[in-house]
């Protein structure tokens, strides 16, 4: 299983830019099904590539941390807002998969850029049930896509919370956000539910499979 290291930087009076980026965390003894699936995909990449760095971004309350916990088959009954960043690191057979989950509160977003360097793939999470914030989410995504350090980075958009009745369909969200206009990278939008796990595995398999294309 992966190792989750929640960090409440702002509660300690620190900001992300004051801290060195962690480049590894201790591996756990036994990888889960998702880890093994991702590692098998990683093995199909170029032989000299031993590491993939995935950056997970999105507005607050979009479900980023819940998605990571669900993918790792961890308890999702009590999720606290991320006040900094969470890291999952999985090591197996010489490969390391690093997943960085950065808090989405408005006060934290200016520090997102501290984590752009060496990103192999981007995951952008949207709360499909909150139509009022789609424009805000779209604006943040446009800024991300304009960043040189993320240029050409494969992107998976998770249209999360599809288990809720008021959730907008993924294709409708794609239209509202103008995703069809993105031509500088490979991308896809995946309907999902962090609560039920629907669509999560499919999205991650697509993402890792496109990292080195």
Residue, then its C-alpha position, 0 to 999 in steps of 0.5 A: x500500500x502507499x504511504x500517506x503523509x498529510x502535512x498541515x503547513x499553514x497550521x505550523x506557520x509555514x508555507x510550501x515554498x519554505x520547505x524542500x520537496x520530499x523526493x521519497x517516503x518509506x515504502x510499505x511492505x505490501x502493494x495493493x491491486x492499484x499499485x501493482x496495476x500502475x507498476x505494470x504499466x510503468x514497466x512498459x515505459x522506456x526502460x531508463x524511466x524508473x519514476x513517475x511524478x503525478x500532480x493532483x490539483x483542483x478546487x477545495x472540496x473537489x475530492x482529491x484526497x478522497x480519490x487517492x485514499x479510495x485508489x489505495x483502498x484506505x478508509x474514506x469515512x473521515x477526510x479532512x481538508x488538505x492544508x498543504x499537501x499529501x504524498x503517496x509513494x509506492x515502490x516495487x521492483x525498482x520503480x517509484x510512483x509519486x502522487x502529490x495531492x495539493x490543497x485547493x483552498x484559494x489561499x493555497x493555490x498561489x503555491x501550486x506552482x512550487x510543485x510543477x517541476x518534473x511533473x509527468x502527468x496532471x490530474x485535475x479534479x472537479x466536483x461535478x455536483x457543484x455547478x456554481x463553481x465550474x467557472x472558477x474551476x475552469x479559470x484555474x485550469x486555464x491558468x495551469x495549462x498556460x504554465x510552461x513547466x506543465x507544457x505538454x503534460x498529459x492531463x486526466x480530468x476527473x469529473x468526480x461525485x457522479x454518485x450524486x443526483x445533481x452531478x453534471x455528466x462528464x461531457x457536459x462539464x467538458x463543454x462548459x470548460x471548453x476542454x475540446x480547445x486543448x490541443x497542446x497535450x493529450x487529455x481525457x475526462x473521466x466520470x468518477x465517484x471517489x465514494x464508490x470507486x467508479x471510473x478511478x482505475x480506468x482514469x489512472x490507467x489511461x494517465x500512466x499509459x500516456x505519460x511517455x507517448 
